[in-house]
Amino acid sequence: MEFRDGFLSEEHQEQIKMATESMDPVAVSPLEVTSSPKAFPKSNHGKVAAGKGSCTKHGKHSHSGRDGRPKKGGSGGKGTWGGLLDRDEGYDIDPNDPNYDSSEESSKISLTFDEYKKKAIVIVEEYFETDDVDFAANEMRYLGHHPYHFYFVKKLVSIAMDRHDKEKEMAAVLLSSLYSDVIEPQQLYKGFVTLVESADDLSVDIPDTIDVLALFIARAVVDDILPPAFLTKQITALPEGSKGIDAIKRAEKVYLSAPLKAETIERKWGGSKNRSVEDVKVKINDFLIEYLTSGDKLEACRCIKELKLPFFHHEVVKRALSIAMEKRLSEEPILDLLKEAAEEGVINSSQMTKGFERLIDKIDDLSLDIIGARDLLQSLISKAASEGWLCASQLKPFSPKPRKEAEEDATKIFKTQITSSIKEYFLTGDILEMVSSLESENDGNSPELNAIFIKRLITLAMDRKNREKEMASVLLTSLCLPPEDVVNGFLLLIESAEDTALDIPVVVDDLAMFLARAVVDEVLAPQHLEEIGSHCVDPNTVGSKAHKMAQSLLQARLAGERILRCWGGGGSSRPGWALEDVKDKITKLLEEYDSGGDVKEAFRCIKELSMPFFHHEVVKKALVLVMENKNERLWGLLDECFSVGLITTSQMTKGFGRVAEAMDDLILDIPDVESQLDHYVGRAKAKGFSPDLGSISQQLSPIFQQSL
């Protein structure tokens, strides 16, 4: 690009003219360029005087020097956003603008990669000479949204790395100014990728490459133009021993982990003396918080205008939406403000779209701090589009949600919801409502979520009184969850027992009792308890001790009744009947049925006991009455109960076993008890009551001989 002394070349005039035509005619004042080169008249201070043909704006002086280039340092000096922060209006091309001309977009030049490289180097060198962010931004806009912008990022930073702190600060400021508005986030990201990949080559000419590149990376993260995920992704992508890895690690450990990191990094090269990116972000945050307090939309719009940064309004949109997602109560007033700003032209449609897209780009990071961030943002987009101030079709699509992250989000939501449901159950004791809540919150009947539910239920119960512990055990019995899910739930409890013990010192006793109670209630089978024990490798852990204690409890005499009454209940969420009362009710219902009662009424009475784990007592008493009265009617009841599944095979076996164990007492009233029991065991085996009944028949003779 040639310049004459005191004149602009025809080529440069044409470039300025094209850049000017591409601006929003309403957003900026016209930039007049004479058709024939004339010398710019100078003021007494050696600066261009305002007048026709001069590059003036609203009466302010330009920063052009004698050769027609912008004067070095004329945009506000080191550490500022320079002229770009002083502009009064925006100049983005808006396809929705009534004055929009598609030929303006097509006027953007098309370059090969080699041609782009040359122009990029020229723009960088001129920028370092002039410190004119405005001029550099116009030059980049003239190139359009180019697929080679990543090279400009790389070249700008690599040249700055070999210069003084002034140029380094200028490079950081320019990147923040061009981000999203001129250079797309993907291109800036790619630019930093190429920088860390070429760190080994850069270190040949720049000895302190690792430290300087680390600071550029940290500055980009602080300025919110580079996502923090860049650090972890590139460490895994770079070859081992690369200087790029060293630079990333230094950025993370030295700069980004330091206290007051933002202020330290911003001032590392002497910047932030006037208005920095961080200062503007603070102003935006302050007036948004003030708006939420006062609700004054006109005042908030005035504050947006006073920024005089129309090219940076996407940051207002982004920050406002972030607040709406973090604080759900602020959603309605935030959307009202953005709608007002859009309808009044305070924020143009291009900046509004970019604000939403910046959040779409960061949605993976936001999901770490905000539960359901993706769904919340999609909801905000839908509401804005339905109100007509956002064109959703112009937004970039959301990135596919990682499967692992989706599962983690679902788990977090489930934990929150199910914890609330469990606490409500402890207050109301409504089992049906609790069952309904679990079904709705785990509509896919996920085994993993079932296990998490069991862990959460028992953990909350262990930290409460006996009433809640009894309610938890009764609920497990009522849910009829698959045994595998229950086993996995108890395994989760055993694995976390060490941590639980910090809050619940008696976790060994409580967890052991829950394990034993689950076996007594037939929520777990004895072999399941052995399976849980196989995971308890270290006998000194809290979980292993709880498992061992549970086994001891189950081996004690009359273990079922004792464990059943361990928390003062009777298998009910309320203080239940005494054990003798339960036995008395069973005797009465059997006698009523034997005297001519209805089988359906007998079923109802057995169900009303709400003690399926105690049905072996029904079997035992029915057998004793059958053998005493030589009456087959009650045998028919047992057959009916088994056929409809009211009494399980396990309870049936246990009932026969209880009769065999009481043989020495029964023989006093029923002399032929052994032969009768042997007869009924054979009939039960033929009916398929249980494959284990054969072992009872084999034990009858030794028991009988011992009783004699």
C-alpha positions in Angstrom: 0.0 0.0 0.0 1.6 3.2 -1.2 1.2 6.6 0.4 2.2 10.0 -0.9 3.5 12.8 1.4 0.3 14.3 2.8 -2.0 12.4 0.6 -4.0 9.1 0.7 -3.3 6.7 -2.2 -6.2 5.9 -4.5 -6.1 2.3 -3.2 -6.4 3.4 0.4 -9.2 5.9 -0.5 -11.1 3.1 -2.1 -10.7 0.8 0.9 -11.9 3.5 3.3 -14.8 4.2 1.1 -15.9 0.6 0.9 -15.5 0.1 4.6 -17.6 3.2 5.2 -20.3 2.0 2.9 -20.6 -1.2 4.8 -21.4 0.6 8.0 -24.9 1.2 9.3 -25.7 4.7 7.9 -27.8 5.4 10.9 -25.3 4.2 13.4 -22.3 6.4 12.4 -21.8 9.8 10.9 -20.7 9.9 7.3 -17.0 9.7 6.5 -16.3 12.0 3.6 -13.4 11.3 1.3 -12.8 13.7 -1.6 -12.6 12.2 -5.1 -9.3 13.8 -5.7 -6.4 13.7 -3.3 -5.9 16.9 -1.3 -3.7 17.8 1.5 -5.3 17.6 4.9 -5.1 21.1 6.6 -3.4 20.9 9.9 -4.3 22.6 13.2 -1.8 24.3 15.4 -1.1 21.1 17.2 -0.2 19.2 14.0 -3.5 17.3 14.0 -6.1 17.3 11.2 -8.5 20.2 11.4 -12.2 19.5 11.2 -13.7 20.4 7.9 -14.9 19.0 4.6 -12.7 16.1 3.5 -11.3 15.5 6.9 -11.8 12.2 8.8 -13.8 13.8 11.6 -16.6 12.5 13.8 -18.9 14.7 15.8 -16.4 17.5 15.9 -13.6 15.3 17.4 -10.2 15.4 15.9 -8.9 12.3 14.0 -5.7 10.6 14.7 -4.2 10.8 11.2 -0.6 11.9 10.7 1.2 13.5 7.9 1.3 10.4 5.7 -2.5 9.8 5.9 -2.1 6.9 8.4 -3.7 7.2 11.8 -1.2 8.8 14.2 0.6 6.4 16.5 -0.9 6.2 20.0 -3.7 8.5 18.9 -6.5 6.3 20.1 -6.1 6.7 23.8 -2.7 5.3 24.5 -1.5 2.1 26.1 -3.9 0.0 28.1 -7.1 1.3 26.7 -9.7 0.4 24.1 -8.8 3.6 22.4 -11.0 5.1 19.8 -13.3 2.0 19.7 -14.6 2.9 23.2 -15.1 6.5 22.2 -17.6 5.7 19.3 -21.1 7.0 19.8 -22.9 4.5 17.6 -22.6 0.9 16.2 -21.9 0.1 12.6 -22.8 -3.6 12.2 -24.5 -4.6 8.9 -28.0 -5.8 10.0 -29.9 -8.0 7.5 -33.1 -6.9 9.1 -32.3 -3.2 8.6 -34.7 -1.6 6.1 -31.6 0.0 4.3 -29.8 -3.4 4.1 -28.4 -4.1 0.7 -27.2 -7.6 0.0 -24.6 -6.2 -2.4 -22.8 -4.8 0.6 -22.0 -8.3 1.9 -21.0 -9.5 -1.6 -18.6 -6.5 -1.8 -16.4 -8.2 0.9 -13.2 -9.4 -0.9 -12.3 -13.0 -1.5 -8.7 -14.0 -0.9 -6.5 -17.0 -1.1 -4.7 -18.0 2.1 -1.4 -16.5 0.9 -3.1 -13.2 0.0 -4.9 -13.2 3.4 -1.6 -13.7 5.2 0.0 -10.7 3.5 -3.0 -8.5 4.4 -3.2 -9.8 7.9 0.5 -8.9 8.5 0.0 -5.4 7.1 -3.0 -4.8 9.4 -1.1 -6.1 12.5 2.0 -3.9 11.7 -0.2 -0.8 11.1 -2.1 -1.4 14.3 1.1 -1.6 16.3 2.2 1.7 14.7 -1.1 3.5 15.2 -2.7 1.9 18.3 -6.0 2.5 16.5 -8.4 -0.3 17.3 -11.2 1.4 15.2 -9.1 1.4 12.1 -7.9 -2.2 12.6 -11.5 -3.3 13.1 -12.6 -1.6 9.9 -9.8 -3.3 8.0 -10.8 -6.6 9.4 -14.5 -6.0 8.5 -13.4 -5.3 5.0 -12.1 -8.8 4.8 -15.5 -10.1 6.0 -16.1 -13.2 8.2 -13.1 -15.0 6.8 -12.3 -18.6 7.4 -8.6 -17.5 7.8 -9.1 -15.2 10.7 -7.4 -17.8 13.0 -4.2 -16.8 11.2 -4.7 -13.2 12.1 -5.0 -14.2 15.8 -1.9 -16.3 15.6 0.1 -13.6 13.8 -1.1 -10.8 16.1 -0.1 -12.6 19.2 3.2 -14.1 17.9 4.4 -10.7 16.7 3.4 -9.1 20.0 5.2 -11.8 21.9 8.5 -10.6 20.4 7.9 -6.9 21.2 7.5 -4.8 24.3 4.7 -4.9 26.9 2.9 -2.0 25.1 2.4 -4.2 22.0 1.4 -7.2 24.1 -1.3 -5.1 25.8 -2.4 -3.7 22.5 -2.8 -7.2 21.1 -4.9 -8.4 24.0 -7.1 -5.4 23.8 -7.6 -5.8 20.0 -8.6 -9.5 20.4 -11.2 -8.5 23.1 -12.6 -5.8 20.8 -12.8 -8.0 17.7 -14.2 -11.1 19.5 -17.6 -12.2 18.2 -18.3 -8.9 16.5 -15.5 -9.3 13.8 -13.7 -12.6 14.6 -16.0 -15.5 15.3 -15.3 -17.4 18.6 -14.4 -20.6 16.7 -11.7 -18.7 14.7 -10.2 -17.2 17.8 -10.2 -20.6 19.5 -8.5 -22.1 16.5 -6.0 -19.2 16.5 -4.9 -20.1 20.1 -4.7 -23.8 19.1 -2.2 -23.0 16.4 -0.3 -20.8 18.8 0.2 -23.6 21.4 1.0 -26.1 18.6 3.7 -23.8 17.3 5.2 -23.0 20.7 8.3 -25.0 20.0 9.0 -23.1 16.9 8.3 -19.7 18.6 10.7 -20.5 21.4 13.6 -20.6 18.9 13.3 -16.8 18.4 11.5 -15.9 21.6 13.3 -17.3 24.7 10.5 -16.5 27.1 7.8 -18.1 24.9 6.3 -20.3 27.6 5.7 -17.4 30.1 4.4 -14.9 27.5 2.2 -17.4 25.7 0.9 -18.5 29.1 0.0 -14.9 30.0 -1.8 -14.4 26.6 -3.9 -17.6 27.3 -4.7 -16.5 30.8 -5.6 -13.0 29.6 -8.0 -14.5 26.9 -9.7 -16.6 29.6 -10.1 -13.6 32.0 -11.4 -11.5 29.1 -14.0 -14.2 28.5 -12.9 -14.8 24.8 -11.4 -18.2 25.4 -13.3 -20.9 27.3 -11.5 -22.5 30.4 -12.1 -25.9 28.7 -9.4 -24.9 26.2 -6.7 -25.7 28.8 -7.7 -29.3 29.5 -8.6 -30.1 25.9 -5.3 -28.9 24.5 -3.1 -30.6 27.2 -4.5 -33.9 26.0 -4.3 -33.0 22.3 -0.6 -31.8 22.3 2.3 -34.3 22.0 4.1 -35.1 25.3 7.0 -32.8 26.0 5.6 -29.9 23.9 6.3 -26.4 25.1 2.6 -25.7 24.4 1.8 -28.0 27.3 4.2 -26.1 29.5 2.6 -22.8 28.5 -0.9 -24.1 29.3 0.2 -25.5 32.7 1.8 -22.2 33.6 -1.3 -20.3 32.6 -3.4 -22.5 34.8 -1.2 -22.9 37.8 0.6 -19.6 38.0 -1.8 -17.0 36.6 -5.4 -18.4 36.7 -5.0 -20.0 40.1 -3.6 -16.9 41.8 -5.7 -14.7 44.1 -7.2 -11.6 42.4 -6.2 -13.2 39.1 -8.3 -10.9 36.9 -6.7 -7.7 38.3 -3.2 -9.2 38.2 -3.4 -10.4 34.7 -5.1 -7.2 33.4 -2.3 -5.1 34.7 0.6 -7.4 33.8 1.5 -5.4 30.8 0.6 -2.0 32.2 -2.9 -2.0 30.9 -6.2 -1.1 32.5 -5.2 2.5 33.1 -8.3 3.8 31.5 -11.3 1.7 30.4 -10.5 -2.0 30.1 -12.7 -4.8 29.1 -13.1 -5.8 32.7 -14.2 -2.2 33.7 -16.9 -2.3 31.1 -18.1 -5.7 32.3 -18.3 -4.4 35.8 -20.4 -1.4 34.6 -22.7 -3.7 32.8 -23.1 -6.0 35.8 -23.7 -3.0 38.1 -26.5 -1.4 36.1 -28.2 -4.8 35.5 -28.3 -5.5 39.3 -29.6 -1.9 39.8 -32.3 -2.5 37.2 -33.4 -5.7 39.0 -33.8 -3.7 42.2 -35.6 -0.7 40.7 -37.3 -2.1 37.7 -36.7 1.1 35.7 -36.2 0.0 32.1 -35.7 3.6 30.8 -32.8 4.1 33.2 -31.3 0.7 32.2 -31.5 1.6 28.5 -29.9 5.0 29.2 -27.0 3.2 30.9 -26.6 0.9 27.9 -26.4 4.0 25.6 -23.9 5.7 27.9 -21.5 2.9 27.4 -21.0 4.2 23.9 -20.0 0.7 22.9 -22.6 -0.5 20.4 -20.2 -3.2 19.1 -20.0 -4.6 22.7 -23.8 -4.8 23.4 -23.6 -8.5 23.0 -21.9 -8.6 26.4 -25.0 -6.8 27.9 -27.2 -9.5 26.4 -25.0 -12.3 27.5 -24.7 -11.0 31.1 -28.4 -10.3 31.4 -29.3 -13.8 30.2 -26.7 -15.3 32.6 -28.4 -13.5 35.5 -31.8 -14.8 34.4 -30.5 -18.4 34.3 -28.7 -18.1 37.7 -31.7 -16.4 39.5 -34.9 -17.7 38.1 -37.0 -14.9 39.7 -35.2 -12.4 37.6 -36.1 -14.1 34.3 -39.3 -12.0 33.6 -37.7 -8.5 34.2 -34.6 -9.4 32.2 -36.6 -10.5 29.2 -38.7 -7.3 29.5 -35.5 -5.2 29.5 -34.1 -7.0 26.5 -37.4 -6.7 24.6 -37.5 -2.9 25.4 -33.9 -2.5 24.3 -34.6 -4.4 21.0 -37.8 -2.5 20.2 -36.3 0.9 20.9 -33.2 0.2 18.9 -30.9 0.4 21.8 -29.5 -3.0 21.0 -29.6 -4.0 17.3 -30.6 -7.5 16.1 -27.1 -8.4 15.2 -25.8 -7.8 18.7 -28.8 -9.5 20.3 -28.2 -12.6 18.2 -24.5 -12.6 19.2 -25.3 -12.3 22.8 -27.5 -15.4 22.7 -24.8 -17.2 20.6 -22.1 -16.5 23.2 -24.2 -18.3 25.8 -24.8 -21.2 23.3 -21.0 -21.4 22.9 -20.5 -21.6 26.7 -23.4 -23.9 27.5 -21.2 -26.8 28.4 -19.3 -24.7 31.0 -22.5 -23.1 32.3 -24.0 -26.6 32.8 -21.3 -27.2 35.5 -22.7 -24.4 37.6 -26.4 -24.2 36.6 -28.5 -27.3 36.7 -30.4 -27.6 33.5 -28.6 -24.7 31.8 -29.2 -26.0 28.4 -33.0 -26.3 28.9 -33.1 -22.9 30.6 -31.4 -21.2 27.7 -33.6 -23.0 25.1 -36.6 -21.8 27.1 -35.3 -18.1 27.0 -34.8 -18.4 23.3 -38.3 -19.7 22.7 -39.9 -16.9 24.8 -37.8 -14.2 23.0 -38.7 -15.6 19.6 -42.4 -15.9 20.5 -42.4 -12.2 21.5 -40.8 -11.2 18.1 -37.6 -9.5 19.2 -35.2 -12.5 18.4 -35.0 -14.5 15.2 -34.3 -18.0 16.5 -33.6 -19.3 13.0 -30.5 -17.1 12.8 -28.9 -18.7 15.9 -26.3 -21.4 15.7 -27.5 -24.8 16.8 -26.6 -26.2 20.2 -23.7 -28.6 20.3 -24.7 -32.2 20.9 -25.0 -32.9 24.6 -22.4 -35.4 25.7 -24.0 -38.6 26.9 -22.1 -38.7 30.1 -23.0 -35.1 30.9 -26.7 -35.7 30.0 -26.7 -38.7 32.5 -25.0 -36.6 35.1 -27.5 -33.8 34.7 -30.4 -36.3 35.0 -28.8 -37.8 38.1 -28.4 -34.3 39.7 -32.0 -33.4 39.0 -33.3 -36.8 40.2 -31.3 -36.4 43.5 -32.8 -33.0 44.1 -36.3 -34.0 43.4 -36.3 -37.4 45.2 -34.7 -35.8 48.3 -37.6 -33.4 48.5 -40.1 -36.3 48.0 -38.5 -38.4 50.8 -38.6 -35.5 53.2 -42.2 -34.9 52.4 -42.9 -38.6 53.0 -41.3 -38.4 56.4 -43.7 -35.6 57.3 -46.9 -37.2 55.9 -46.3 -40.9 55.9 -48.2 -41.2 52.6 -46.7 -44.3 51.0 -48.9 -44.1 47.9 -47.8 -40.5 47.2 -44.2 -41.5 47.7 -44.5 -44.4 45.3 -46.2 -42.1 42.7 -43.4 -39.6 43.1 -40.7 -42.2 42.5 -42.5 -43.5 39.4 -42.8 -40.0 37.9 -39.2 -39.0 38.7 -37.8 -42.3 37.4 -40.2 -42.9 34.6 -37.7 -45.0 32.8 -37.3 -47.3 35.9 -33.6 -46.8 35.7 -31.7 -49.3 37.9 -29.0 -46.7 38.6 -31.6 -44.2 39.8 -33.4 -46.8 41.9 -30.1 -47.5 43.7 -29.5 -43.8 44.2 -33.0 -43.6 45.7 -32.4 -46.4 48.2 -29.1 -44.8 49.3 -30.7 -41.4 49.7 -33.7 -42.8 51.6 -31.7 -44.8 54.1 -29.1 -42.0 54.5 -31.7 -39.5 55.4 -33.5 -42.0 57.7 -30.2 -42.8 59.6 -29.9 -39.1 60.4 -33.4 -39.0 61.9 -35.3 -40.7 64.7 -36.6 -44.3 64.9 -40.0 -43.3 63.4 -38.3 -42.3 60.1 -36.1 -45.4 60.1 -39.2 -47.6 60.5 -41.0 -45.6 57.7 -38.0 -46.1 55.4 -38.0 -49.9 55.9 -41.8 -50.1 55.4 -41.4 -48.0 52.2 -38.8 -50.4 50.8 -41.2 -53.3 51.4 -44.0 -51.5 49.7 -42.0 -50.5 46.6 -41.2 -54.1 45.4 -38.0 -52.9 43.6 -35.9 -55.5 41.8 -33.5 -57.2 44.2 -30.5 -56.2 42.0 -31.4 -52.5 42.4 -31.7 -53.0 46.2 -28.3 -54.7 46.3 -26.7 -51.9 44.3 -28.4 -49.3 46.7 -26.9 -51.0 49.7 -23.5 -51.3 48.0 -23.6 -47.5 47.5 -24.3 -47.1 51.2 -21.4 -49.4 52.1 -19.0 -47.6 49.8 -19.9 -44.2 51.3 -20.1 -45.4 54.9 -16.7 -43.8 55.7 -18.0 -40.4 54.7 -21.4 -41.0 56.3 -19.7 -41.8 59.6 -18.4 -38.2 59.8 -22.0 -37.0 60.2 -23.7 -40.1 61.7 -21.4 -41.7 64.3 -23.7 -44.7 64.8 -23.7 -45.6 61.1 -22.5 -49.1 61.7 -25.4 -50.0 64.0 -28.0 -48.3 61.8 -26.7 -49.7 58.5 -26.5 -53.2 59.9 -30.0 -53.0 61.2 -31.3 -51.8 57.8 -29.5 -54.7 56.1 -30.9 -57.2 58.5 -34.4 -55.7 58.3 -34.3 -55.9 54.5 -33.6 -59.6 54.7 -36.4 -60.1 57.3 -38.8 -58.1 55.1 -37.7 -60.2 52.1 -36.6 -57.1 50.3 -33.3 -58.9 50.1 -32.7 -62.7 50.0 -29.9 -64.2 52.2 -27.8 -64.9 49.1 -28.0 -61.2 48.3 -26.5 -60.4 51.7 -23.6 -62.7 50.8 -23.2 -60.9 47.5 -23.0 -57.6 49.3 -20.4 -59.1 51.7 -18.2 -60.2 48.7 -17.6 -56.5 48.0 -16.4 -55.8 51.6 -12.8 -56.6 51.0 -11.2 -54.7 53.9 -12.7 -56.0 57.2 -11.7 -52.8 59.0 -13.9 -50.5 56.9 -17.2 -49.1 58.3 -19.1 -50.9 55.6 -17.6 -54.3 56.4 -18.3 -53.9 60.0 -22.0 -53.1 59.3 -22.3 -56.1 57.1 -20.7 -58.4 59.7 -23.1 -57.1 62.4 -26.1 -57.6 60.1 -25.1 -61.3 59.7 -24.8 -61.7 63.5 -28.3 -60.1 64.0 -29.9 -62.5 61.6 -28.3 -65.6 63.2 -29.7 -64.8 66.7 -32.7 -66.8 68.1 -36.1 -65.2 67.1 -34.2 -62.8 64.9 -37.2 -62.0 62.7 -39.4 -60.7 65.5 -36.6 -58.8 67.2 -35.5 -57.1 64.0 -39.1 -56.4 63.0 -39.5 -54.5 66.2 -36.0 -52.9 66.2 -37.4 -49.4 65.8 -40.6 -49.8 67.7 -42.9 -50.3 64.7 -44.7 -53.4 63.6 -44.0 -53.1 59.9 -45.9 -49.8 59.8 -44.9 -46.2 59.3 -46.8 -45.5 62.5 -46.1 -47.2 65.9 -47.5 -50.7 65.0 -49.2 -53.4 66.8 -47.3 -55.5 69.4 -46.1 -58.9 68.0 -48.6 -60.8 70.1 -51.4 -58.6 68.7 -50.4 -59.5 65.2 -50.4 -63.2 66.1 -53.8 -62.9 67.7 -55.2 -61.2 64.6 -53.8 -64.1 62.4 -55.5 -66.7 64.7 -58.8 -64.9 64.5 -58.9 -64.5 60.8 -58.0 -68.2 60.3 -60.7 -69.3 62.8 -63.3 -67.1 61.1 -62.4 -68.5 57.7 -62.5 -72.1 59.1 -66.0 -71.5 60.5 -67.4 -70.7 57.0 -65.8 -67.4 56.1 -65.3 -66.1 52.6 -61.8 -66.6 50.9 -61.8 -63.0 49.6 -62.5 -61.7 53.1 -59.5 -63.8 54.4 -57.3 -62.4 51.6 -58.4 -58.9 52.6 -57.6 -59.5 56.3 -54.1 -60.9 55.4 -53.4 -57.9 53.2 -54.5 -55.5 55.9 -51.8 -56.8 58.2 -49.4 -54.9 55.8 -46.7 -57.4 56.9 -45.8 -59.7 54.0 -42.5 -60.5 55.7 -44.6 -62.0 58.5 -46.8 -64.3 56.4 -44.9 -67.3 57.6 -46.8 -67.0 60.8 -50.1 -67.4 58.8 -48.7 -70.6 57.3 -47.5 -71.9 60.7 -50.9 -71.3 62.5 -52.9 -72.6 59.6 -50.9 -75.9 59.5 -51.2 -76.3 63.3 -55.0 -75.9 63.1 -55.2 -78.3 60.1 -53.4 -80.9 62.1 -55.3 -80.3 65.3 -58.8 -80.3 63.8 -58.1 -82.7 60.9 -59.8 -80.1 58.7 -58.8 -79.6 55.1 -60.5 -76.2 54.8 -57.5 -74.2 56.0 -55.2 -76.2 53.8 -57.3 -75.0 50.9 -56.8 -71.4 52.0 -53.0 -71.9 51.9 -53.3 -73.3 48.4 -55.4 -70.3 47.3 -52.9 -67.8 48.9 -50.0 -69.4 47.2 -51.8 -69.6 43.8 -52.6 -65.9 43.8 -49.1 -64.9 45.1 -50.4 -63.5 48.4 -47.9 -65.8 50.3 -44.5 -66.3 48.6 -42.6 -69.6 48.4 -40.0 -68.2 50.8 -42.7 -67.4 53.4 -44.3 -70.8 52.8 -41.0 -72.6 53.4 -40.4 -70.5 56.5 -43.8 -71.4 57.8 -43.3 -75.1 57.5 -39.8 -74.7 59.0 -41.3 -72.9 62.0 -43.7 -75.8 62.6 -40.8 -78.3 62.4 -38.9 -76.2 64.9 -41.8 -76.3 67.3 -42.2 -80.0 67.1 -41.2 -80.7 70.7 -44.1 -78.4 71.9 -46.7 -79.5 69.4 -46.2 -83.3 70.1 -47.9 -82.7 73.5 -51.2 -81.7 71.8 -50.8 -83.6 68.5 -49.2 -87.0 69.1 -48.9 -87.8 65.4 -47.6 -84.4 64.5 -44.5 -85.8 62.8 -46.4 -88.1 60.4 -49.0 -85.4 59.6 -46.3 -82.8 58.9 -44.4 -85.2 56.7 -47.7 -85.8 54.8 -48.4 -82.1 54.3 -44.8 -81.4 53.3 -45.2 -84.0 50.6 -48.4 -82.4 49.4 -46.9 -78.9 49.5 -43.9 -80.1 47.5 -46.3 -81.7 44.9 -48.1 -78.3 44.7 -44.8 -76.6 44.1 -44.9 -74.5 47.3 -41.1 -74.6 47.6 -38.2 -76.7 46.4 -36.7 -76.5 49.9 -39.6 -78.4 51.6 -37.8 -81.7 51.0 -35.1 -80.8 53.5 -37.7 -80.2 56.1 -39.1 -83.8 55.6 -35.6 -85.2 56.0 -35.2 -83.3 59.3 -38.5 -84.6 60.8 -37.3 -87.9 62.2 -34.2 -86.6 63.9 -36.2 -83.8 65.5 -38.9 -86.3 66.6 -36.3 -88.6 68.1 -34.7 -85.7 69.9 -38.0 -84.6 71.3 -38.7 -88.0 72.7 
